[in-house]
Amino acid sequence: MRLRQIALVGQDLAACEADIRAILGLDYAYDDPGVGKFGLRNAVFPIGETFLEVVSPKQDGTTAGRLLEKRGGDGGYMVILQVHDIKAARAQIAAAGARVVEEADLQGGTVAMSHVHPRDVGGAILSLDFMHPWERWEWGGPEWRQHVRTDVSTGIVGAELQGDDPFAMARRWGEVLGREVEPVGEYWRMGLDDGGEIRFIKAADGRGEGLGRFDVAVRDPAAVHAAAKARDRLSPDGDVLLAGTRVRLVQA
């Protein structure tokens, strides 16, 4: 089980794309026509072997649009984990009593995914995805490998979910995923098989429950910080902000 993609939601997709390109040093984004069924447009950026997505509503009544209203602007949307055994993952979801709001088996079973209802885990939509071969990633488009740039950013390595009761949220994610969680100081942590992690913290920014931060490994954190400052994409306490979501810079 590895963290393969983080999805954010932004009202102005073009502006979010421009910030991501300039700050994280990326030069390609895939416009996935498949998200149209959900009333969305999107842009998917490869970062090493991982992906950063921004979705934006193109019509009224979307889940993404409701999230923009609920959290008072752009923010985190979805955590996508890649699994080796989708049947076992789905059995674990069922055993935990969580609802699946979207499920698909595509291309002869070489691509499959299950979206867990955010109310049944807390913090974000959770998607468990299977791809064969393991290195494949359908949501990045057919040409994503040709556009990978790692001179600035090398990968997404963590996600941070916030809520009123982070322990309850962590425990619930552990039940649904069949993973252990552990306390680390004032937060809870779930380790993943690729060295990545999911953290669960107390909500303290006034925006309520959600995906509040994700971690990106970068070669020169000071340079990325400077690029964010130049675009006025720093929080008052100095965090990089992309689509209303804090970015924790990790030394690659």
C-alpha positions in Angstrom: 0.0 0.0 0.0 1.5 3.3 -1.1 0.5 6.9 -1.3 0.2 7.5 -5.1 -2.0 10.6 -5.5 -3.3 13.6 -3.6 -6.3 15.6 -5.0 -7.1 19.2 -4.1 -10.1 21.2 -5.0 -9.8 24.7 -6.4 -12.4 27.2 -7.7 -10.0 28.7 -10.3 -8.3 25.7 -11.9 -6.0 27.8 -14.1 -4.7 29.8 -11.2 -4.0 26.6 -9.2 -2.2 25.1 -12.1 0.0 28.2 -12.5 1.0 28.1 -8.8 1.8 24.4 -8.9 4.0 24.8 -12.0 5.9 27.8 -10.7 6.4 26.6 -7.1 7.0 22.9 -7.5 8.8 23.1 -10.9 6.4 21.0 -12.9 5.6 21.5 -16.6 2.8 19.0 -17.6 -0.7 18.4 -16.4 -3.1 15.8 -17.8 -6.8 16.8 -18.3 -8.6 13.6 -17.5 -12.0 13.5 -19.4 -13.2 10.8 -17.0 -13.9 13.3 -14.2 -16.5 15.0 -16.4 -19.1 12.4 -15.1 -18.7 14.0 -11.6 -19.2 17.5 -13.0 -15.5 18.4 -12.7 -12.5 19.5 -14.7 -9.0 18.6 -13.5 -5.3 18.8 -13.9 -3.0 15.9 -12.9 0.7 16.6 -12.4 3.3 13.8 -12.2 5.8 14.3 -9.3 8.3 11.5 -9.7 6.2 8.3 -9.3 3.4 10.2 -7.5 0.7 12.6 -8.6 -0.9 15.9 -7.6 -4.4 16.6 -8.9 -6.5 19.7 -8.7 -10.3 19.3 -9.5 -12.6 22.2 -10.1 -16.4 22.2 -10.4 -17.8 23.0 -13.9 -21.5 22.8 -12.8 -23.6 23.2 -9.7 -24.3 20.4 -7.2 -21.0 18.6 -7.2 -19.3 17.0 -4.2 -16.3 19.2 -4.8 -18.4 22.3 -5.0 -20.1 21.5 -1.7 -16.6 21.0 -0.1 -15.5 24.5 -1.3 -18.6 26.0 0.4 -18.2 23.9 3.6 -14.5 24.7 4.1 -14.7 28.3 3.0 -12.5 28.0 -0.1 -9.9 25.8 -1.9 -8.5 22.9 0.0 -7.8 19.1 0.2 -10.1 16.7 -1.5 -8.9 13.1 -1.8 -6.2 10.7 -0.7 -5.5 7.9 -3.3 -3.6 4.8 -2.1 -2.4 2.1 -4.5 -2.8 -1.5 -3.4 -1.5 -4.8 -4.7 -4.8 -6.7 -4.0 -8.0 -4.9 -4.7 -10.2 -7.8 -3.6 -8.6 -7.9 -0.2 -8.8 -4.1 0.1 -12.5 -4.2 -0.8 -13.1 -7.0 1.7 -11.5 -4.9 4.4 -13.7 -1.9 3.6 -16.8 -4.1 3.8 -15.6 -5.7 7.1 -15.2 -2.2 8.6 -18.8 -1.3 7.6 -17.7 1.6 5.3 -19.8 2.6 2.3 -18.3 2.7 -1.2 -19.6 5.6 -3.2 -17.9 4.8 -6.5 -16.4 1.6 -7.7 -15.0 0.5 -11.1 -13.2 -2.4 -12.7 -11.7 -1.4 -16.1 -9.7 -2.7 -18.9 -10.0 -6.3 -18.1 -9.4 -5.9 -14.4 -6.0 -4.2 -14.9 -7.4 -1.0 -13.5 -9.7 -0.9 -10.5 -10.7 1.5 -7.8 -13.1 2.0 -4.8 -14.0 5.3 -3.3 -14.9 5.2 0.4 -17.5 7.7 1.6 -15.8 10.5 3.4 -18.3 10.4 6.3 -17.3 6.8 6.9 -13.6 7.6 7.4 -13.4 11.3 8.0 -11.2 14.1 6.6 -11.3 13.3 2.9 -12.5 10.9 0.2 -10.3 7.8 0.4 -9.7 5.9 -2.8 -8.0 2.5 -3.0 -6.7 1.8 -6.5 -5.2 -1.1 -8.3 -3.1 -1.0 -11.4 -1.3 -3.7 -13.4 1.6 -3.4 -13.7 2.4 -1.8 -10.4 4.3 1.1 -12.0 1.3 2.1 -14.1 -1.0 5.0 -13.3 -4.0 5.4 -15.5 -5.1 8.7 -14.0 -1.9 10.4 -15.1 -2.7 9.9 -18.8 -0.8 7.9 -21.4 2.2 10.2 -21.6 2.9 11.1 -18.0 6.4 9.4 -17.9 7.6 11.6 -20.8 6.9 14.7 -18.7 8.3 13.8 -15.3 10.6 16.5 -13.9 12.5 15.9 -10.7 14.9 18.8 -10.7 12.8 20.7 -8.1 10.3 18.2 -6.6 10.7 14.4 -6.4 7.5 13.0 -4.9 4.6 13.3 -2.5 5.5 11.5 0.7 2.8 12.3 3.2 -0.7 13.5 3.9 -2.2 15.2 7.0 -5.8 15.0 8.0 -7.3 17.2 10.6 -10.4 16.9 12.8 -11.9 17.5 16.2 -10.9 14.0 17.4 -7.8 12.9 15.5 -7.5 9.6 17.4 -11.0 8.5 16.4 -10.2 9.5 12.8 -6.9 7.6 12.9 -8.5 4.5 14.4 -11.2 4.6 11.7 -8.8 4.9 8.9 -6.8 2.0 10.4 -10.0 -0.2 10.5 -10.9 0.6 6.9 -7.3 0.0 5.6 -6.3 -2.8 8.0 -3.3 -0.8 9.1 -1.8 0.0 12.5 -1.8 3.6 13.8 0.6 4.9 16.5 0.8 8.1 18.6 3.6 10.5 17.9 3.6 13.4 20.3 0.3 15.2 19.8 -0.7 13.5 16.6 -1.4 10.0 15.3 0.5 8.3 12.4 -0.1 5.5 9.9 3.0 4.3 8.1 2.8 3.1 4.5 4.8 0.5 2.7 6.7 3.0 0.5 8.0 5.0 3.5 5.2 7.5 3.2 2.8 8.3 6.0 -0.7 9.6 6.9 -0.9 11.9 9.9 -4.0 12.8 11.9 -4.0 16.1 13.9 -6.3 18.3 15.9 -8.0 20.9 13.7 -6.8 24.3 14.7 -7.1 26.6 11.7 -10.8 27.3 11.9 -11.6 25.3 8.7 -12.9 22.2 10.3 -12.3 18.6 9.3 -10.3 17.9 6.1 -7.1 17.2 4.3 -5.1 20.2 5.5 -1.6 19.5 4.5 0.5 17.2 2.3 4.3 16.6 2.2 6.4 17.0 -0.9 10.1 16.0 -1.1 12.1 18.8 -2.8 15.7 19.2 -3.6 16.1 22.8 -2.3 13.4 23.7 0.3 14.7 27.3 0.5 14.3 27.8 -3.2 10.8 26.4 -3.3 9.9 28.6 -0.3 11.2 31.6 -2.2 9.2 30.7 -5.3 6.0 30.5 -3.1 6.8 33.9 -1.5 7.2 35.5 -4.9 3.7 34.4 -5.8 2.2 35.4 -2.5 1.5 31.7 -1.6 2.7 31.6 1.9 0.6 31.4 5.0 1.1 33.9 7.8 3.3 31.3 9.6 5.4 30.6 6.5 3.8 27.4 5.1 3.6 27.1 1.3 0.0 27.1 0.1 -1.3 25.4 -3.0 -5.0 25.4 -3.7 -5.7 26.4 -0.1 -3.7 23.5 1.2 -0.5 23.7 3.3 2.5 22.0 1.8 5.2 20.6 4.1 8.6 20.7 2.3 10.8 17.6 3.0 14.4 17.5 2.0 14.8 15.0 -0.9 
